[in-house]
Amino acid sequence: MIWFDLVTPKSVMFFRPFIEKIKERGKTVLITAREGEGYKEVVDLLNLYKMEFVNRGFFGGANLGDKLKASIHRQLALMEYIEQCSITKLVCLCSVDANRVAFGLGIPIVNFYDIPLSDCTANFKKALPQARLTLPLSTKAFRPYMVPQTIFERFSLESDQIHEYNFLDVVAWLHDFKPDREFFDDFLLSRGLDKNKKTIVVREEEFKASYVGKKYPMLYDGLKIIKDMMDVNIILIPRYEPEPLKAMFPFATVVEEKMVIQHLLAFADLFIGGGGTLNSEACFFGTPTISTRSFISHYDKLLIDNGLMEKADTKEELAEISEKIISKRNNPKALFDTMTFDLDSIVDEILR
């Protein structure tokens, strides 16, 4: 049995095709997940895509002490469950809890990771906590081509343990995705929005994540300036609880239910994102994109260098860039057509 621990929305999207392919090959798959107060996005996505899973543990929130307690409790819950299963391999996006349990039980670990450092320099001191706690435990580790091999080798991995894939992670689930304009228009109408106005879609940063650590005000202050500058629809995709956003931005539409959000990203006139995954998805569709992230990863730099994404560091920059690039669509083909999503080859290596 192949064990997938899916603890972030991205991990659900990324591993969907891998899980389906592994099942097609007659292998049994176990999916574990977690949720918590104000954090149901992973479970909602699994239910949306009708993926069977076992819920073990909970999200610890923003506080480091609470994170540690949640992690300790989840590791125990996972261990007690996994011990009863015939697991041959763990596959995940560097899930700390699953790595620790698999390592302790002698289960081979296959880690995928596209952000081992919090910036695109080679400064090892900026290694993310997840990478430091998981990559050294890997039996095999997969990295996207824009992250240098030498960075992975710093985590005590031998070169033959590290495998490269030639695509940005979002290609795994967008390569055959067909965006639906009718879905986008129906969404606007159902929320009482004017489809003749330009639409800006916004995503918060993961301010409760250990690699961010605090809530930066720039995005929130910048949105208020943008609203005063332009008569536009603003759609907010919450990272955590929707209520604070609804109170802060009464003029905006806050998405509360789980849906196939890629339809909105594909047809928006502008996407503003504080994270990585939705930024990359918007770039894939050629949607003008601004990153308000508090750091720049290797794949962020790739998108910026190829003219698919802008970076804003102040509320004034955010407003100025928004006004400049809204509705000016990009051509993503020059970058994404160079990528190859070879699902069978990667699955072969996972199972080998």
BAGULO-71496 format. One line per field, with one value per residue: residue number from 1; x, y, z of N, C-alpha, C, O in turn. Coordinates in steps of 0.05 Angstrom, whole numbers. Atoms other than C-alpha are relative to their C-alpha. Layout:
N
lopa c(NUM/...)
nx c(X/...)
ny c(Y/...)
nz c(Z/...)
cax c(X/...)
cay c(Y/...)
caz c(Z/...)
cx c(X/...)
cy c(Y/...)
cz c(Z/...)
ox c(X/...)
oy c(Y/...)
oz c(Z/...)
//
This chain:
352
lopa c(1/2/3/4/5/6/7/8/9/10/11/12/13/14/15/16/17/18/19/20/21/22/23/24/25/26/27/28/29/30/31/32/33/34/35/36/37/38/39/40/41/42/43/44/45/46/47/48/49/50/51/52/53/54/55/56/57/58/59/60/61/62/63/64/65/66/67/68/69/70/71/72/73/74/75/76/77/78/79/80/81/82/83/84/85/86/87/88/89/90/91/92/93/94/95/96/97/98/99/100/101/102/103/104/105/106/107/108/109/110/111/112/113/114/115/116/117/118/119/120/121/122/123/124/125/126/127/128/129/130/131/132/133/134/135/136/137/138/139/140/141/142/143/144/145/146/147/148/149/150/151/152/153/154/155/156/157/158/159/160/161/162/163/164/165/166/167/168/169/170/171/172/173/174/175/176/177/178/179/180/181/182/183/184/185/186/187/188/189/190/191/192/193/194/195/196/197/198/199/200/201/202/203/204/205/206/207/208/209/210/211/212/213/214/215/216/217/218/219/220/221/222/223/224/225/226/227/228/229/230/231/232/233/234/235/236/237/238/239/240/241/242/243/244/245/246/247/248/249/250/251/252/253/254/255/256/257/258/259/260/261/262/263/264/265/266/267/268/269/270/271/272/273/274/275/276/277/278/279/280/281/282/283/284/285/286/287/288/289/290/291/292/293/294/295/296/297/298/299/300/301/302/303/304/305/306/307/308/309/310/311/312/313/314/315/316/317/318/319/320/321/322/323/324/325/326/327/328/329/330/331/332/333/334/335/336/337/338/339/340/341/342/343/344/345/346/347/348/349/350/351/352)
nx c(17/-15/12/-3/10/7/6/4/16/-18/-6/23/0/-25/-2/23/-6/-18/16/17/-17/-9/23/3/-20/7/-11/18/-9/11/-3/6/2/5/15/-2/16/-7/-16/13/-4/-10/22/20/-10/2/28/8/-9/9/-23/3/-23/3/-8/-15/-14/12/-17/-6/3/-22/-18/-20/6/24/-9/-15/18/16/-18/-5/24/5/-19/10/24/-9/-15/19/16/-17/-10/19/1/-23/-11/-26/-14/13/-4/12/-15/-15/17/-17/11/-2/-28/-9/13/-11/-27/0/11/-16/14/-14/13/-4/8/-1/-2/-9/-7/-16/-9/20/-6/-12/-29/-10/-6/12/13/28/15/26/2/10/-22/-20/11/10/-18/-21/11/10/-12/-3/11/5/-2/4/-25/-10/-13/-26/-6/-19/15/9/-23/-7/16/-12/10/-19/10/17/26/14/11/10/22/-3/24/10/18/28/4/10/30/12/-8/24/23/14/15/27/8/27/-2/-9/22/21/-8/4/29/11/-8/10/-21/4/-21/-12/-23/-24/1/-25/2/-21/-5/-18/-24/3/-12/-2/-21/-25/-20/7/-2/16/18/-10/23/-2/21/26/1/-1/26/17/-8/9/29/5/-11/13/27/-4/9/-22/7/-21/-1/-12/-20/10/28/10/13/-16/-2/26/2/-20/6/28/4/-11/13/-17/8/1/2/-21/8/-22/-7/-16/17/-1/-27/-4/14/-3/-16/-25/-1/-19/-2/-21/-12/-15/14/19/-15/-10/23/8/-21/4/22/-6/14/-19/-3/-18/-6/-5/-13/-21/-26/1/-11/-12/20/9/-20/4/24/-7/-20/13/20/27/9/-13/-3/6/-9/14/28/0/-9/22/21/-11/-3/27/12/-16/1/26/11/-21/-6/-27/-1/-15/-9/-29/-12/13/-4/-27/2/9/12/-2/12/-7/-28/-2/13/-19/-21/12/5/-24)
ny c(-24/-25/-20/-28/-18/-25/-19/-26/1/7/29/14/-4/11/29/13/17/22/20/14/17/22/18/13/21/22/-4/-11/-26/-12/-29/-12/-30/-12/-25/-13/-24/-20/10/23/-1/26/19/-9/7/29/6/-11/18/27/17/12/-6/4/-25/5/-24/-26/-23/-13/-29/-17/-1/22/21/15/17/23/18/13/19/23/16/12/22/23/10/12/24/21/9/11/26/21/2/11/-22/6/-25/-26/-21/-25/-25/-6/-1/5/21/26/7/10/26/20/5/16/27/13/-1/-17/-27/-14/-28/-20/-27/-21/-25/7/-25/-21/-19/13/0/25/-3/23/-8/-6/24/0/21/25/13/9/22/22/8/19/26/11/22/-14/-27/-11/-29/-12/-6/-27/1/14/25/-4/-7/25/15/-11/14/26/19/7/-8/21/-1/-24/3/-25/1/-23/-16/-14/19/-3/14/27/1/-18/6/8/-15/-17/-21/-4/-29/-1/3/-26/-19/8/-7/-28/-5/11/-18/-27/-17/-9/13/-19/-12/17/16/6/22/-5/22/-8/16/20/-14/18/20/-5/-14/-28/-8/-23/-11/-26/-17/-13/9/-10/-29/-5/5/-23/-21/9/-5/-28/-8/14/11/28/21/12/26/9/28/1/21/12/-6/-21/-22/-24/-13/-13/-25/-19/-9/3/-6/23/26/20/28/16/28/12/3/2/-29/-6/-14/-29/-9/0/-22/-25/-21/-3/17/-9/23/0/27/10/18/-14/-18/16/7/-24/-4/21/-9/-26/-21/-19/9/-15/14/-16/18/-13/9/9/27/5/0/-28/-13/10/-13/-28/-3/5/-21/10/-9/-23/1/-25/1/-20/-4/-19/15/17/-16/-10/22/10/-18/2/25/13/7/4/28/9/25/19/23/0/14/26/19/13/19/26/15/28/12/29/2/-7/21/23/-5/2/28/16)
nz c(0/2/-18/7/-21/14/-21/12/25/23/0/11/28/13/0/12/23/-8/-14/20/16/-16/-2/26/1/-18/-27/-19/-9/-24/-2/-26/1/-26/1/-25/-2/20/22/11/29/10/-1/20/27/3/4/26/21/-7/-7/-26/-17/-29/-13/-25/-10/5/6/-25/0/5/-23/2/-20/9/22/-11/-13/21/14/-17/-1/26/4/-15/14/25/-6/-9/23/21/-9/6/29/14/16/13/8/-4/21/-9/4/-25/-24/-23/-17/14/2/-25/-5/19/-7/-24/5/20/26/20/3/25/-4/22/-13/19/-15/-23/-12/0/22/23/-3/-9/-29/-13/-25/5/6/-14/-20/11/15/-20/-16/17/23/-8/-5/26/15/26/0/27/1/27/13/-6/-26/5/-14/-22/-24/-11/-11/-27/-20/-4/21/21/26/11/-14/9/27/11/20/18/2/-24/-12/8/26/-6/0/19/28/16/-11/19/-15/10/-2/-10/-29/-10/2/-19/-27/-3/-1/-25/-22/6/11/27/17/18/-14/-3/-24/-14/-19/-20/-19/-21/-6/-22/-23/-23/5/-15/16/2/-28/-8/20/11/6/26/18/-9/4/28/12/-5/19/26/2/4/27/22/-4/8/-18/-16/-11/-19/-7/-27/-7/-25/-5/17/-15/-2/26/5/-17/9/27/6/29/16/-2/-13/7/-25/7/16/28/18/1/24/20/-6/6/29/14/-14/14/-16/-25/-21/-18/-20/-2/23/18/17/17/22/17/15/21/20/17/13/-14/-14/-28/-18/-25/-24/-19/-16/10/27/3/26/21/2/17/27/11/3/21/26/5/-6/-27/-11/-29/-14/-27/-16/8/23/24/8/14/26/18/7/20/25/15/0/26/20/-3/8/15/-16/16/3/-23/-7/21/-3/-22/6/-22/6/-24/-2/-9/-29/-15/1/-19/-26/-6/3)
cax c(0/26/13/1/-4/-39/-37/-40/-87/-28/-12/-83/-79/-8/-16/-85/-58/-4/-54/-100/-42/-17/-87/-91/-29/-65/-33/-72/-69/-80/-93/-87/-104/-117/-162/-172/-206/-208/-172/-215/-188/-152/-212/-259/-215/-211/-287/-295/-254/-285/-219/-226/-183/-172/-170/-116/-94/-108/-78/-43/-55/-6/26/91/73/5/38/85/30/-13/47/62/-10/-16/47/19/-48/-14/33/-23/-62/-4/22/-42/-32/14/50/107/123/105/96/85/105/152/98/135/89/86/161/174/125/150/222/208/171/224/179/215/201/191/190/173/192/197/214/270/294/254/289/323/394/439/439/429/410/345/324/251/233/195/257/303/257/241/290/346/299/284/296/284/272/242/258/233/287/291/315/390/412/466/412/382/451/460/406/452/423/467/461/429/373/353/308/292/227/220/158/130/87/21/31/15/-59/-67/-36/-104/-149/-201/-222/-296/-316/-389/-369/-334/-393/-443/-402/-403/-478/-492/-456/-491/-427/-425/-390/-377/-329/-258/-248/-190/-181/-140/-107/-76/-7/0/11/-1/53/119/158/119/105/64/10/38/-9/14/-36/-95/-77/-62/-130/-164/-123/-140/-214/-210/-171/-212/-285/-274/-301/-256/-260/-222/-202/-190/-129/-162/-227/-270/-302/-243/-238/-313/-308/-246/-271/-346/-339/-309/-337/-307/-309/-332/-347/-297/-300/-256/-222/-180/-239/-236/-160/-163/-211/-194/-167/-115/-93/-59/-30/10/26/57/9/-48/3/34/-35/-54/12/-2/-66/-32/-71/-33/-5/25/61/56/93/143/199/217/226/262/197/174/239/227/158/184/244/197/152/92/90/107/130/102/134/93/20/37/74/15/-34/12/27/-46/-68/-12/-21/-95/-126/-58/-54/12/33/54/70/142/157/106/115/187/162/148/99/119/72/89/164/155/107/157/210/163/146/216)
cay c(0/69/123/195/247/308/367/427/446/441/370/349/380/358/285/273/249/208/173/158/130/87/59/44/1/-42/-12/4/76/106/181/215/288/337/396/444/506/556/509/462/476/409/367/409/397/322/320/364/315/254/227/178/195/183/245/242/301/375/441/477/549/606/599/558/523/504/479/435/406/392/359/314/293/281/239/194/188/173/122/84/81/68/11/-27/-18/-53/10/0/73/144/198/270/343/341/329/335/290/235/237/228/170/135/143/116/56/42/60/87/161/195/271/323/395/459/509/484/555/617/656/642/650/594/616/551/589/607/534/526/486/434/421/415/366/322/323/290/232/220/154/192/266/299/371/416/436/509/489/472/402/429/456/387/358/404/364/304/272/235/253/186/199/264/263/323/336/385/425/476/439/469/435/369/387/442/409/380/430/467/534/550/622/605/583/650/691/651/662/737/737/693/744/804/828/866/823/885/910/886/833/826/760/762/709/721/698/638/682/625/582/574/601/667/677/741/778/833/892/912/870/892/966/962/934/993/1040/999/1003/1078/1081/1033/1013/938/873/846/773/748/676/666/629/615/640/683/727/774/788/802/852/885/890/899/922/854/785/733/661/617/551/504/506/496/563/556/579/646/651/638/695/747/814/813/764/788/732/727/653/610/559/604/655/601/578/649/655/589/620/685/725/789/770/808/773/804/747/766/728/703/628/597/586/657/682/638/669/740/731/706/767/728/759/825/834/888/904/964/983/1040/993/945/999/1027/959/938/999/988/915/900/866/862/788/751/695/637/589/611/584/528/497/480/437/363/328/255/224/151/162/195/141/88/121/127/53/29)
caz c(0/-20/32/12/68/40/87/40/-17/-65/-44/-61/-130/-145/-126/-156/-223/-189/-144/-203/-243/-186/-176/-250/-241/-190/-128/-65/-40/29/36/104/117/173/188/245/271/214/167/126/57/49/71/28/-33/-21/-16/-78/-119/-85/-59/-2/58/132/176/230/272/265/242/299/278/278/347/348/413/386/322/362/405/343/309/368/374/300/297/351/316/250/281/315/250/202/245/228/153/105/81/31/17/38/-16/3/-4/55/107/173/213/161/150/224/230/167/188/257/229/176/117/54/42/-25/-17/-70/-55/-96/-41/3/15/32/-24/-90/-63/-41/32/70/134/100/92/110/172/131/88/148/183/123/64/104/118/44/11/-54/-66/-127/-146/-203/-252/-229/-160/-163/-146/-100/-53/-44/-33/27/62/66/3/-46/-119/-137/-87/-122/-183/-227/-263/-320/-302/-253/-203/-227/-295/-260/-254/-306/-368/-388/-352/-395/-363/-371/-386/-371/-300/-290/-316/-275/-213/-224/-236/-175/-131/-162/-196/-261/-314/-355/-301/-295/-242/-193/-156/-92/-48/20/42/88/148/197/164/201/141/141/214/213/176/131/122/52/13/55/54/-20/-37/-5/-48/-110/-95/-91/-157/-199/-206/-207/-180/-124/-106/-45/-35/40/65/132/162/115/169/180/106/101/158/129/57/55/-18/-39/-52/-6/-32/25/-10/-42/-118/-178/-169/-232/-274/-237/-244/-319/-336/-284/-309/-253/-199/-135/-93/-29/-40/-92/-121/-145/-170/-213/-237/-257/-295/-330/-358/-379/-328/-305/-237/-179/-122/-53/-21/33/-3/-72/-84/-143/-181/-165/-197/-258/-269/-257/-303/-358/-353/-326/-256/-223/-151/-105/-39/-16/-18/-66/-113/-111/-131/-185/-216/-213/-252/-303/-320/-308/-369/-404/-414/-420/-466/-422/-479/-486/-417/-406/-475/-456/-398/-400/-354/-359/-308/-324/-315/-247/-224/-247/-203/-144/-147/-163)
cx c(18/-15/6/-11/-3/-9/-2/-17/17/5/-24/0/23/-1/-25/6/18/-16/-17/17/9/-23/-4/20/-5/10/-22/12/-14/5/-6/0/-4/-18/3/-17/9/16/-12/5/9/-23/-21/8/-2/-29/-9/8/-5/23/-3/25/-7/11/14/15/-14/21/4/-4/26/22/19/-5/-23/7/14/-18/-17/17/5/-24/-6/19/-9/-24/7/14/-18/-16/18/11/-19/-3/25/12/27/16/-18/7/-13/17/13/-18/17/-10/2/28/10/-11/12/29/2/-9/16/-13/16/-16/7/-11/2/1/10/9/16/12/-21/7/15/31/9/7/-14/-14/-29/-16/-25/-1/-9/23/20/-9/-8/20/22/-10/-8/15/5/-13/-2/0/-7/26/11/14/26/4/17/-15/-11/23/8/-16/8/-10/22/-13/-19/-27/-18/-9/-12/-24/-1/-26/-4/-23/-29/-7/-12/-31/-12/6/-24/-25/-12/-16/-27/-9/-29/0/7/-23/-23/7/-5/-30/-12/7/-9/22/-5/22/12/23/23/-1/28/-5/25/3/20/25/-6/12/1/21/26/20/-8/0/-16/-17/10/-24/-1/-22/-26/-3/0/-27/-19/7/-10/-29/-7/9/-17/-27/1/-14/25/-10/23/-3/15/21/-10/-30/-9/-10/17/2/-27/-3/19/-6/-29/-7/8/-18/20/-11/1/-2/23/-10/26/9/15/-16/1/28/4/-11/1/16/26/-2/22/2/24/13/15/-17/-20/14/9/-23/-9/20/-4/-22/6/-13/21/1/20/4/4/13/23/28/-4/13/12/-21/-13/19/-3/-23/5/19/-12/-23/-29/-11/17/1/-5/8/-12/-28/-2/8/-23/-21/10/2/-27/-12/15/-5/-28/-10/22/11/28/-2/18/13/31/14/-12/2/27/-1/-12/-12/-2/-9/10/29/3/-12/18/21/-11/-3/25/13)
cy c(25/21/28/16/27/21/29/-2/-8/-30/-16/3/-13/-30/-14/-17/-23/-23/-16/-20/-25/-20/-16/-24/-22/3/11/26/7/29/8/30/10/25/14/25/21/-10/-26/-3/-27/-21/7/-8/-30/-8/9/-20/-30/-20/-11/5/-7/25/-7/26/26/21/16/30/15/-1/-24/-22/-17/-18/-25/-20/-15/-21/-25/-18/-14/-23/-25/-13/-14/-27/-23/-11/-14/-28/-23/-5/-12/20/-8/25/24/19/25/24/8/5/-7/-24/-27/-9/-12/-27/-21/-7/-17/-28/-14/-1/18/25/12/29/16/27/20/25/-7/24/21/23/-15/3/-27/1/-22/8/7/-25/0/-23/-27/-15/-12/-25/-24/-9/-19/-28/-15/-25/10/28/10/31/10/12/28/2/-16/-25/4/7/-25/-16/10/-13/-29/-22/-5/6/-20/-2/23/-3/27/-5/27/16/15/-17/2/-14/-28/-2/20/-7/-9/14/19/21/6/29/2/-2/27/20/-7/7/30/7/-9/17/29/19/6/-12/19/16/-19/-13/-6/-22/2/-24/10/-17/-19/10/-17/-22/8/16/29/13/24/10/27/17/10/-8/13/30/7/-4/23/23/-7/5/29/10/-10/-10/-28/-19/-11/-25/-10/-30/-3/-22/-16/7/24/25/25/15/14/25/21/12/-5/4/-24/-24/-20/-28/-17/-30/-10/-4/-3/28/7/13/30/11/4/25/26/20/4/-20/11/-22/3/-28/-8/-15/15/21/-15/-8/24/5/-20/8/26/23/19/-6/17/-17/20/-17/14/-10/-9/-28/-3/0/27/15/-8/15/30/5/-4/19/-8/10/24/-4/28/-2/22/3/19/-14/-18/14/9/-22/-10/17/-3/-25/-13/-3/-4/-28/-7/-25/-20/-22/-1/-15/-28/-21/-14/-22/-26/-13/-29/-16/-29/-3/5/-22/-25/3/-1/-29/-17/-6)
cz c(0/16/-9/24/-13/20/-9/-25/-24/-2/-11/-31/-14/-2/-12/-24/7/14/-20/-16/15/4/-26/-3/21/29/18/12/26/1/29/-3/28/-5/27/1/-20/-23/-10/-30/-12/-1/-20/-28/-5/-5/-27/-22/7/4/28/17/29/14/27/8/-9/-5/26/2/-3/22/-1/21/-7/-24/10/13/-21/-15/16/1/-26/-6/15/-13/-26/6/7/-23/-21/8/-7/-30/-11/-19/-11/-5/8/-22/10/-8/26/24/24/17/-13/-3/26/7/-18/7/25/-3/-22/-28/-19/-5/-26/4/-26/13/-20/14/25/15/-1/-20/-21/1/10/30/16/26/-4/-8/17/20/-11/-14/20/15/-17/-21/9/6/-25/-9/-29/3/-28/1/-28/-10/8/27/-3/16/25/26/14/12/27/22/4/-19/-20/-27/-12/14/-11/-29/-9/-18/-14/-3/27/11/-10/-27/5/-2/-20/-30/-17/10/-21/16/-14/4/11/31/12/-1/19/28/5/4/27/24/-5/-10/-29/-17/-20/14/0/28/10/20/18/18/21/1/22/26/25/-4/14/-17/-7/27/9/-23/-9/-10/-29/-19/7/-4/-30/-14/4/-18/-28/-4/-4/-27/-23/8/-11/19/14/13/17/6/27/2/24/3/-18/14/2/-26/-7/16/-11/-27/-7/-30/-17/3/11/-7/25/-6/-17/-28/-16/-7/-25/-22/5/-7/-30/-13/15/-16/15/23/18/20/19/3/-24/-20/-18/-17/-25/-19/-17/-23/-22/-21/-15/14/13/30/15/25/22/21/14/-7/-29/-2/-28/-22/-3/-20/-29/-14/-4/-23/-28/-6/6/27/8/30/12/29/19/-10/-24/-25/-9/-15/-27/-20/-9/-22/-27/-16/-1/-29/-22/2/-11/-17/15/-16/-2/22/3/-23/1/21/-9/25/-7/25/3/10/30/17/0/22/28/9/0/27)
ox c(36/-39/30/-34/16/-31/-5/-18/8/5/-19/-3/20/6/-24/-1/16/-11/-20/8/10/-18/-11/14/12/8/-40/36/-38/28/-28/13/-3/-19/19/-30/32/26/-6/-6/-1/-27/-33/-8/-10/-34/-25/-7/5/24/-5/47/-30/33/3/31/-35/45/-15/-2/46/45/11/-2/-22/-3/9/-15/-20/7/5/-22/-15/11/-6/-26/-4/8/-16/-23/11/16/-10/-17/47/9/45/40/-42/30/-37/38/6/-15/27/6/10/34/24/4/19/36/18/-1/9/-7/22/-40/30/-35/22/-12/31/15/7/17/-39/-8/21/44/-8/24/-38/-32/-45/-38/-25/11/2/25/30/7/-15/25/28/6/-16/40/26/-31/16/-12/-1/44/35/27/25/-5/13/-6/-10/19/20/-9/-8/-10/37/-38/-38/-45/-42/8/-27/-26/5/-36/6/-38/-43/-30/-26/-41/-37/-6/-23/-47/3/-37/-28/-13/-35/-16/-4/-28/-35/-10/-15/-37/-29/-7/-1/19/-18/46/31/38/20/-12/46/-22/47/-17/40/27/-25/32/15/27/31/37/7/14/-21/-12/10/-41/-21/-34/-41/-23/-13/-33/-35/-11/-20/-38/-26/-2/-20/-31/-5/-22/46/-29/46/-25/39/19/-5/-46/6/-10/7/2/-27/-15/12/0/-36/-28/4/-34/41/-34/22/7/36/-32/48/0/18/-5/0/30/18/-1/-11/32/45/-23/44/-17/45/31/26/-14/-18/5/6/-20/-14/11/0/-20/-10/-13/40/-20/41/-15/19/13/36/48/-26/37/10/-16/-21/10/0/-21/-3/15/-2/-38/-47/-34/40/-14/7/2/-7/-35/-19/-3/-28/-31/-5/-6/-31/-23/3/-6/-31/-9/15/29/38/-23/42/30/42/35/3/1/31/18/-28/3/-21/7/16/34/19/-2/20/28/4/4/25/34)
oy c(27/26/35/13/40/19/47/-23/-24/-41/-36/-17/-26/-42/-38/-41/-45/-46/-40/-42/-47/-44/-39/-43/-40/-16/26/27/2/38/1/41/-5/35/5/32/30/6/-48/-21/-35/-34/-10/-16/-39/-26/-4/-24/-48/-42/5/2/-10/33/-20/36/25/18/22/41/3/4/-47/-46/-41/-41/-47/-44/-40/-42/-47/-42/-37/-44/-48/-37/-35/-47/-45/-35/-36/-45/-46/-23/-11/18/-17/24/23/21/24/22/29/24/-30/-41/-47/-33/-32/-45/-43/-30/-36/-46/-37/-19/41/25/14/33/13/32/16/45/-1/23/20/42/-38/1/-44/-15/-21/-6/7/-22/7/-44/-47/-39/-34/-41/-45/-33/-38/-47/-38/-26/5/32/6/43/-4/19/32/22/-39/-27/-10/1/-27/-29/-5/-10/-46/-45/13/7/-13/-17/23/-10/39/-25/48/21/6/-28/-18/-20/-39/-22/20/4/-5/5/33/15/6/37/21/11/36/34/11/14/37/22/4/16/46/43/-9/-6/11/30/-43/-3/-16/-20/7/-36/22/-38/-15/0/-10/-37/31/30/43/33/27/3/46/7/21/10/23/40/26/11/29/38/11/14/35/30/4/-20/-33/-12/-15/-24/-12/-40/1/-43/-40/2/43/47/47/40/36/45/45/35/-23/-4/-23/-26/-24/-35/-20/-47/6/-15/-2/40/31/28/46/33/23/34/46/12/16/-23/17/-29/11/-31/9/-11/12/26/-5/-9/20/12/-14/2/35/45/9/-7/24/-26/39/-9/32/-1/-10/-30/15/11/35/29/8/23/42/23/6/15/5/7/26/-19/47/-22/21/-5/16/-9/-21/5/8/-19/-17/6/0/-25/-33/15/-11/-34/5/-38/-18/-37/-23/-27/-48/-45/-35/-37/-27/-17/-38/-25/-38/-21/-8/-30/-39/-16/-10/-36/-39/-20)
oz c(16/12/-13/32/-20/31/7/-37/-41/-23/-25/-45/-35/-23/-15/-24/-5/8/-18/-22/5/4/-25/-17/25/44/9/18/28/-3/39/-21/48/-27/44/-19/-19/-39/0/-43/-33/-22/-33/-44/-26/-21/-41/-41/-7/-6/47/8/36/9/44/-7/-22/1/40/23/-13/16/-6/14/-4/-26/0/8/-19/-22/5/-1/-27/-17/4/-16/-32/-7/-3/-24/-30/-9/-9/-38/1/-43/4/-9/6/-30/17/-19/38/38/26/24/0/0/26/17/-9/7/26/11/-30/-44/-12/-7/-34/7/-41/34/-33/0/47/39/-18/-22/-19/-20/15/39/20/35/15/-19/40/16/-3/-11/16/23/-6/-24/-5/6/-25/-7/-41/18/-44/19/-47/6/5/34/-10/39/45/48/38/33/43/46/11/-13/-27/-30/-27/5/-6/-46/6/-32/-3/-25/48/-4/-13/-32/-12/-10/-24/-48/-41/4/-34/26/-39/27/26/44/32/19/31/44/26/21/38/45/11/-7/-43/-14/-34/0/-3/47/-5/37/9/26/15/-11/37/35/44/15/19/-6/-21/32/33/-46/7/-24/-38/-32/-10/-12/-38/-32/-13/-27/-43/-25/-19/-38/-43/30/-34/41/2/28/8/12/28/-10/26/-15/-22/3/-2/-26/-18/6/-10/-33/-22/-39/-41/22/-1/-1/38/10/-30/-32/-6/-26/-32/-38/-14/-18/-39/-33/7/-32/4/35/9/33/11/20/-38/-44/-43/-39/-47/-43/-41/-45/-46/-44/-31/3/26/43/5/38/20/45/3/5/-39/3/-45/-44/-25/-38/-47/-37/-24/-39/-48/-25/-4/32/2/42/3/42/43/-32/-41/-47/-33/-36/-47/-44/-32/-41/-48/-40/-15/-45/-44/17/-29/-18/14/-5/-2/18/4/-17/-13/24/-28/44/-20/41/26/26/43/38/21/36/47/32/12/28)
//
